[in-house]
């Protein structure tokens, strides 16, 4: 009996102390710049990111197979990123994206949990030319590796006590100042900032979130909306656990608005956090900017305000 118990405890310790496996995926580029990126550049970026990441011993970096490279290039979605992680038996994936925001280009990198689809950490940079992106790799990987290591360790210790937050897709008005792709980039930046702040387990806009956004918008904050978000009461980083769907605790809803008709500067970015179970507003805030290009900096300020909410999971 004692021998069996010792084996079980030893196995649990090995699982808890196992080095997480991280797959670094090729660049997922937006349609607007897809024609400007050669077949080799996105793989080169992944190679450079992977080599920058190896400076940190917290992860075992997993090489990418040619088949997975092709699949990601064709599909260009979060879904393909998670599938790649599963095929590689990775615990986490590092995915990079590029797209335009107004007259600026944005490059951002995220680390996501393959099983729970949780955003662990993220960072972004503005760039003018594709050749500029490589200059950011060292500083970006240093930041997201440091943040992700801290967040993962916290989840190992107290996963069920950290409230979960679904980040709804940013709503933007029809205006000559915005394009639909702006919502995707700004939503990701909001999610990045909320994840980095470490107060919530963050489930950002992804393929399942696209469907959630439609349901959420049509049902006036009904709690059932959150049922499509994935999480688990158990250890978030242990590859030995199965993960089942569960409702999140909170939803972050945001939108751009203007008091002018048609919409014109100044613009307000409104954000509010809703407690799903009780269907009530918990906290909210807003920031103002004149141009869409200035929104990311203001988003960081808004996320800091929203993250000041201090609570334990109400479940």
MINU-293993 format. One record per residue (C-alpha): x, y, z; chain. Coordinates in steps of 0.1 Angstrom, whole numbers, plus 5000, padded with zeros to 4 digits. Example, Ala and Ser with C-alpha at 12.3 -4.5 7.8 and 13.67 -1.06 7.14 Angstrom:
BEGIN
<node u="5123" v="4955" w="5078" kette="A"/>
<node u="5137" v="4989" w="5071" kette="A"/>
// end
This chain:
BEGIN
<node u="5000" v="5000" w="5000" kette="A"/>
<node u="5028" v="5024" w="5010" kette="A"/>
<node u="5047" v="5015" w="4979" kette="A"/>
<node u="5017" v="5022" w="4957" kette="A"/>
<node u="5011" v="5055" w="4974" kette="A"/>
<node u="5047" v="5065" w="4970" kette="A"/>
<node u="5046" v="5057" w="4933" kette="A"/>
<node u="5014" v="5078" w="4929" kette="A"/>
<node u="5030" v="5108" w="4947" kette="A"/>
<node u="5062" v="5105" w="4927" kette="A"/>
<node u="5042" v="5104" w="4895" kette="A"/>
<node u="5023" v="5135" w="4905" kette="A"/>
<node u="5056" v="5153" w="4913" kette="A"/>
<node u="5070" v="5144" w="4880" kette="A"/>
<node u="5039" v="5157" w="4862" kette="A"/>
<node u="5039" v="5190" w="4882" kette="A"/>
<node u="5076" v="5196" w="4876" kette="A"/>
<node u="5077" v="5185" w="4839" kette="A"/>
<node u="5091" v="5212" w="4816" kette="A"/>
<node u="5062" v="5225" w="4794" kette="A"/>
<node u="5065" v="5218" w="4757" kette="A"/>
<node u="5062" v="5249" w="4735" kette="A"/>
<node u="5056" v="5248" w="4697" kette="A"/>
<node u="5066" v="5279" w="4679" kette="A"/>
<node u="5044" v="5283" w="4648" kette="A"/>
<node u="5049" v="5301" w="4615" kette="A"/>
<node u="5037" v="5336" w="4611" kette="A"/>
<node u="4999" v="5339" w="4605" kette="A"/>
<node u="4995" v="5370" w="4583" kette="A"/>
<node u="4965" v="5390" w="4576" kette="A"/>
<node u="4951" v="5391" w="4540" kette="A"/>
<node u="4962" v="5426" w="4536" kette="A"/>
<node u="4999" v="5417" w="4538" kette="A"/>
<node u="4998" v="5381" w="4527" kette="A"/>
<node u="5010" v="5390" w="4492" kette="A"/>
<node u="5040" v="5409" w="4507" kette="A"/>
<node u="5053" v="5378" w="4526" kette="A"/>
<node u="5072" v="5352" w="4507" kette="A"/>
<node u="5069" v="5315" w="4514" kette="A"/>
<node u="5100" v="5316" w="4534" kette="A"/>
<node u="5096" v="5347" w="4556" kette="A"/>
<node u="5069" v="5333" w="4579" kette="A"/>
<node u="5090" v="5302" w="4585" kette="A"/>
<node u="5121" v="5324" w="4591" kette="A"/>
<node u="5103" v="5344" w="4617" kette="A"/>
<node u="5093" v="5312" w="4635" kette="A"/>
<node u="5128" v="5300" w="4634" kette="A"/>
<node u="5141" v="5333" w="4648" kette="A"/>
<node u="5114" v="5333" w="4675" kette="A"/>
<node u="5122" v="5297" w="4685" kette="A"/>
<node u="5159" v="5304" w="4688" kette="A"/>
<node u="5152" v="5335" w="4709" kette="A"/>
<node u="5129" v="5314" w="4731" kette="A"/>
<node u="5155" v="5287" w="4737" kette="A"/>
<node u="5174" v="5313" w="4759" kette="A"/>
<node u="5147" v="5305" w="4785" kette="A"/>
<node u="5149" v="5271" w="4802" kette="A"/>
<node u="5112" v="5272" w="4812" kette="A"/>
<node u="5101" v="5255" w="4780" kette="A"/>
<node u="5112" v="5227" w="4758" kette="A"/>
<node u="5110" v="5240" w="4722" kette="A"/>
<node u="5094" v="5216" w="4697" kette="A"/>
<node u="5104" v="5217" w="4660" kette="A"/>
<node u="5076" v="5222" w="4634" kette="A"/>
<node u="5071" v="5196" w="4607" kette="A"/>
<node u="5066" v="5206" w="4570" kette="A"/>
<node u="5030" v="5193" w="4571" kette="A"/>
<node u="5021" v="5216" w="4600" kette="A"/>
<node u="5037" v="5245" w="4583" kette="A"/>
<node u="5016" v="5239" w="4552" kette="A"/>
<node u="4984" v="5235" w="4572" kette="A"/>
<node u="4989" v="5268" w="4591" kette="A"/>
<node u="4997" v="5287" w="4559" kette="A"/>
<node u="4965" v="5275" w="4543" kette="A"/>
<node u="4941" v="5278" w="4572" kette="A"/>
<node u="4955" v="5309" w="4590" kette="A"/>
<node u="4934" v="5305" w="4621" kette="A"/>
<node u="4936" v="5299" w="4658" kette="A"/>
<node u="4920" v="5266" w="4651" kette="A"/>
<node u="4949" v="5255" w="4630" kette="A"/>
<node u="4973" v="5267" w="4657" kette="A"/>
<node u="4957" v="5246" w="4684" kette="A"/>
<node u="4955" v="5216" w="4660" kette="A"/>
<node u="4992" v="5220" w="4653" kette="A"/>
<node u="4999" v="5220" w="4690" kette="A"/>
<node u="4979" v="5188" w="4695" kette="A"/>
<node u="4997" v="5171" w="4666" kette="A"/>
<node u="5031" v="5180" w="4681" kette="A"/>
<node u="5019" v="5169" w="4716" kette="A"/>
<node u="5028" v="5204" w="4728" kette="A"/>
<node u="5014" v="5219" w="4760" kette="A"/>
<node u="5016" v="5254" w="4746" kette="A"/>
<node u="5019" v="5272" w="4712" kette="A"/>
<node u="5036" v="5304" w="4704" kette="A"/>
<node u="5017" v="5320" w="4675" kette="A"/>
<node u="5027" v="5353" w="4657" kette="A"/>
<node u="5004" v="5375" w="4636" kette="A"/>
<node u="5007" v="5406" w="4615" kette="A"/>
<node u="4981" v="5430" w="4601" kette="A"/>
<node u="4974" v="5467" w="4595" kette="A"/>
<node u="4957" v="5491" w="4619" kette="A"/>
<node u="4950" v="5524" w="4602" kette="A"/>
<node u="4982" v="5534" w="4585" kette="A"/>
<node u="5003" v="5514" w="4609" kette="A"/>
<node u="5014" v="5477" w="4608" kette="A"/>
<node u="5011" v="5456" w="4639" kette="A"/>
<node u="5031" v="5424" w="4648" kette="A"/>
<node u="5020" v="5405" w="4678" kette="A"/>
<node u="5030" v="5372" w="4695" kette="A"/>
<node u="5010" v="5351" w="4719" kette="A"/>
<node u="5014" v="5320" w="4740" kette="A"/>
<node u="4983" v="5299" w="4743" kette="A"/>
<node u="4974" v="5267" w="4762" kette="A"/>
<node u="4967" v="5240" w="4736" kette="A"/>
<node u="4941" v="5221" w="4758" kette="A"/>
<node u="4922" v="5249" w="4775" kette="A"/>
<node u="4926" v="5275" w="4746" kette="A"/>
<node u="4936" v="5300" w="4773" kette="A"/>
<node u="4958" v="5330" w="4764" kette="A"/>
<node u="4988" v="5329" w="4788" kette="A"/>
<node u="5008" v="5360" w="4776" kette="A"/>
<node u="5011" v="5383" w="4746" kette="A"/>
<node u="5030" v="5413" w="4733" kette="A"/>
<node u="5029" v="5435" w="4702" kette="A"/>
<node u="5050" v="5460" w="4683" kette="A"/>
<node u="5044" v="5485" w="4655" kette="A"/>
<node u="5065" v="5482" w="4624" kette="A"/>
<node u="5070" v="5499" w="4590" kette="A"/>
<node u="5088" v="5473" w="4570" kette="A"/>
<node u="5088" v="5435" w="4573" kette="A"/>
<node u="5126" v="5436" w="4579" kette="A"/>
<node u="5119" v="5456" w="4611" kette="A"/>
<node u="5102" v="5427" w="4628" kette="A"/>
<node u="5133" v="5407" w="4636" kette="A"/>
<node u="5145" v="5436" w="4657" kette="A"/>
<node u="5117" v="5429" w="4681" kette="A"/>
<node u="5122" v="5392" w="4688" kette="A"/>
<node u="5146" v="5395" w="4717" kette="A"/>
<node u="5126" v="5420" w="4737" kette="A"/>
<node u="5092" v="5404" w="4728" kette="A"/>
<node u="5103" v="5369" w="4737" kette="A"/>
<node u="5119" v="5381" w="4770" kette="A"/>
<node u="5086" v="5398" w="4780" kette="A"/>
<node u="5062" v="5370" w="4771" kette="A"/>
<node u="5084" v="5343" w="4784" kette="A"/>
<node u="5087" v="5360" w="4817" kette="A"/>
<node u="5050" v="5367" w="4819" kette="A"/>
<node u="5040" v="5332" w="4808" kette="A"/>
<node u="5063" v="5315" w="4832" kette="A"/>
<node u="5048" v="5335" w="4861" kette="A"/>
<node u="5012" v="5329" w="4850" kette="A"/>
<node u="5018" v="5292" w="4844" kette="A"/>
<node u="5033" v="5287" w="4878" kette="A"/>
<node u="5004" v="5306" w="4894" kette="A"/>
<node u="4979" v="5283" w="4877" kette="A"/>
<node u="4998" v="5253" w="4889" kette="A"/>
<node u="4994" v="5265" w="4924" kette="A"/>
<node u="4959" v="5280" w="4924" kette="A"/>
<node u="4941" v="5274" w="4891" kette="A"/>
<node u="4905" v="5272" w="4905" kette="A"/>
<node u="4909" v="5303" w="4925" kette="A"/>
<node u="4918" v="5325" w="4895" kette="A"/>
<node u="4886" v="5339" w="4879" kette="A"/>
<node u="4881" v="5332" w="4842" kette="A"/>
<node u="4874" v="5359" w="4816" kette="A"/>
<node u="4861" v="5356" w="4781" kette="A"/>
<node u="4871" v="5385" w="4758" kette="A"/>
<node u="4843" v="5393" w="4734" kette="A"/>
<node u="4850" v="5407" w="4700" kette="A"/>
<node u="4853" v="5445" w="4699" kette="A"/>
<node u="4824" v="5462" w="4683" kette="A"/>
<node u="4832" v="5490" w="4658" kette="A"/>
<node u="4809" v="5514" w="4640" kette="A"/>
<node u="4806" v="5516" w="4603" kette="A"/>
<node u="4829" v="5544" w="4594" kette="A"/>
<node u="4855" v="5555" w="4569" kette="A"/>
<node u="4880" v="5556" w="4598" kette="A"/>
<node u="4877" v="5519" w="4606" kette="A"/>
<node u="4879" v="5486" w="4588" kette="A"/>
<node u="4866" v="5452" w="4600" kette="A"/>
<node u="4901" v="5439" w="4606" kette="A"/>
<node u="4907" v="5466" w="4632" kette="A"/>
<node u="4884" v="5448" w="4655" kette="A"/>
<node u="4904" v="5416" w="4653" kette="A"/>
<node u="4937" v="5433" w="4661" kette="A"/>
<node u="4923" v="5455" w="4689" kette="A"/>
<node u="4905" v="5426" w="4705" kette="A"/>
<node u="4937" v="5406" w="4706" kette="A"/>
<node u="4956" v="5435" w="4721" kette="A"/>
<node u="4929" v="5439" w="4748" kette="A"/>
<node u="4932" v="5401" w="4755" kette="A"/>
<node u="4970" v="5403" w="4757" kette="A"/>
<node u="4969" v="5431" w="4782" kette="A"/>
<node u="4943" v="5414" w="4804" kette="A"/>
<node u="4963" v="5381" w="4803" kette="A"/>
<node u="4996" v="5399" w="4811" kette="A"/>
<node u="4981" v="5416" w="4841" kette="A"/>
<node u="4975" v="5381" w="4856" kette="A"/>
<node u="4943" v="5388" w="4874" kette="A"/>
<node u="4922" v="5365" w="4852" kette="A"/>
<node u="4925" v="5333" w="4831" kette="A"/>
<node u="4918" v="5348" w="4797" kette="A"/>
<node u="4900" v="5332" w="4769" kette="A"/>
<node u="4903" v="5355" w="4739" kette="A"/>
<node u="4887" v="5359" w="4705" kette="A"/>
<node u="4892" v="5327" w="4686" kette="A"/>
<node u="4873" v="5305" w="4663" kette="A"/>
<node u="4848" v="5294" w="4691" kette="A"/>
<node u="4847" v="5330" w="4702" kette="A"/>
<node u="4834" v="5341" w="4667" kette="A"/>
<node u="4803" v="5321" w="4673" kette="A"/>
<node u="4801" v="5333" w="4709" kette="A"/>
<node u="4801" v="5369" w="4698" kette="A"/>
<node u="4771" v="5364" w="4677" kette="A"/>
<node u="4751" v="5346" w="4704" kette="A"/>
<node u="4763" v="5371" w="4730" kette="A"/>
<node u="4752" v="5401" w="4709" kette="A"/>
<node u="4718" v="5387" w="4702" kette="A"/>
<node u="4709" v="5377" w="4737" kette="A"/>
<node u="4717" v="5407" w="4758" kette="A"/>
<node u="4744" v="5392" w="4780" kette="A"/>
<node u="4727" v="5359" w="4787" kette="A"/>
<node u="4750" v="5336" w="4808" kette="A"/>
<node u="4746" v="5307" w="4784" kette="A"/>
<node u="4769" v="5326" w="4760" kette="A"/>
<node u="4799" v="5316" w="4780" kette="A"/>
<node u="4792" v="5279" w="4777" kette="A"/>
<node u="4814" v="5277" w="4746" kette="A"/>
<node u="4845" v="5289" w="4764" kette="A"/>
<node u="4869" v="5262" w="4775" kette="A"/>
<node u="4886" v="5259" w="4809" kette="A"/>
<node u="4890" v="5233" w="4836" kette="A"/>
<node u="4890" v="5232" w="4874" kette="A"/>
<node u="4921" v="5210" w="4874" kette="A"/>
<node u="4958" v="5218" w="4869" kette="A"/>
<node u="4959" v="5239" w="4837" kette="A"/>
<node u="4993" v="5228" w="4826" kette="A"/>
<node u="4993" v="5191" w="4833" kette="A"/>
<node u="4992" v="5170" w="4801" kette="A"/>
<node u="4977" v="5141" w="4821" kette="A"/>
<node u="4943" v="5158" w="4826" kette="A"/>
<node u="4913" v="5159" w="4802" kette="A"/>
<node u="4897" v="5193" w="4797" kette="A"/>
<node u="4859" v="5197" w="4795" kette="A"/>
<node u="4839" v="5228" w="4785" kette="A"/>
<node u="4828" v="5250" w="4814" kette="A"/>
<node u="4812" v="5284" w="4817" kette="A"/>
<node u="4836" v="5313" w="4824" kette="A"/>
<node u="4831" v="5336" w="4854" kette="A"/>
<node u="4833" v="5370" w="4836" kette="A"/>
<node u="4830" v="5384" w="4801" kette="A"/>
<node u="4848" v="5415" w="4789" kette="A"/>
<node u="4827" v="5435" w="4763" kette="A"/>
<node u="4841" v="5465" w="4745" kette="A"/>
<node u="4832" v="5488" w="4717" kette="A"/>
<node u="4843" v="5519" w="4698" kette="A"/>
<node u="4818" v="5548" w="4698" kette="A"/>
<node u="4816" v="5584" w="4687" kette="A"/>
<node u="4791" v="5612" w="4696" kette="A"/>
<node u="4794" v="5625" w="4660" kette="A"/>
<node u="4771" v="5614" w="4631" kette="A"/>
<node u="4786" v="5600" w="4610" kette="A"/>
<node u="4812" v="5587" w="4635" kette="A"/>
<node u="4843" v="5610" w="4637" kette="A"/>
<node u="4870" v="5619" w="4662" kette="A"/>
<node u="4872" v="5619" w="4691" kette="A"/>
<node u="4865" v="5582" w="4696" kette="A"/>
<node u="4857" v="5565" w="4729" kette="A"/>
<node u="4868" v="5529" w="4736" kette="A"/>
<node u="4844" v="5515" w="4762" kette="A"/>
<node u="4850" v="5484" w="4782" kette="A"/>
<node u="4830" v="5466" w="4808" kette="A"/>
<node u="4833" v="5434" w="4827" kette="A"/>
<node u="4801" v="5414" w="4834" kette="A"/>
<node u="4797" v="5387" w="4860" kette="A"/>
<node u="4780" v="5359" w="4840" kette="A"/>
<node u="4763" v="5340" w="4868" kette="A"/>
<node u="4744" v="5370" w="4881" kette="A"/>
<node u="4742" v="5388" w="4848" kette="A"/>
<node u="4754" v="5421" w="4862" kette="A"/>
<node u="4780" v="5447" w="4855" kette="A"/>
<node u="4810" v="5445" w="4878" kette="A"/>
<node u="4833" v="5473" w="4865" kette="A"/>
<node u="4838" v="5495" w="4834" kette="A"/>
<node u="4859" v="5523" w="4820" kette="A"/>
<node u="4867" v="5542" w="4788" kette="A"/>
<node u="4896" v="5559" w="4771" kette="A"/>
<node u="4895" v="5585" w="4743" kette="A"/>
<node u="4917" v="5588" w="4712" kette="A"/>
<node u="4916" v="5607" w="4679" kette="A"/>
<node u="4930" v="5581" w="4655" kette="A"/>
<node u="4927" v="5543" w="4654" kette="A"/>
<node u="4965" v="5541" w="4653" kette="A"/>
<node u="4966" v="5555" w="4688" kette="A"/>
<node u="4942" v="5529" w="4703" kette="A"/>
<node u="4967" v="5503" w="4714" kette="A"/>
<node u="4984" v="5526" w="4739" kette="A"/>
<node u="4951" v="5536" w="4753" kette="A"/>
<node u="4940" v="5500" w="4755" kette="A"/>
<node u="4968" v="5492" w="4779" kette="A"/>
<node u="4955" v="5520" w="4801" kette="A"/>
<node u="4920" v="5507" w="4799" kette="A"/>
<node u="4931" v="5471" w="4807" kette="A"/>
<node u="4950" v="5483" w="4837" kette="A"/>
<node u="4918" v="5499" w="4851" kette="A"/>
<node u="4896" v="5468" w="4844" kette="A"/>
<node u="4922" v="5445" w="4859" kette="A"/>
<node u="4922" v="5465" w="4891" kette="A"/>
<node u="4891" v="5444" w="4899" kette="A"/>
<node u="4902" v="5422" w="4928" kette="A"/>
<node u="4881" v="5391" w="4935" kette="A"/>
<node u="4884" v="5354" w="4937" kette="A"/>
<node u="4865" v="5330" w="4915" kette="A"/>
<node u="4828" v="5331" w="4925" kette="A"/>
<node u="4824" v="5294" w="4916" kette="A"/>
// end
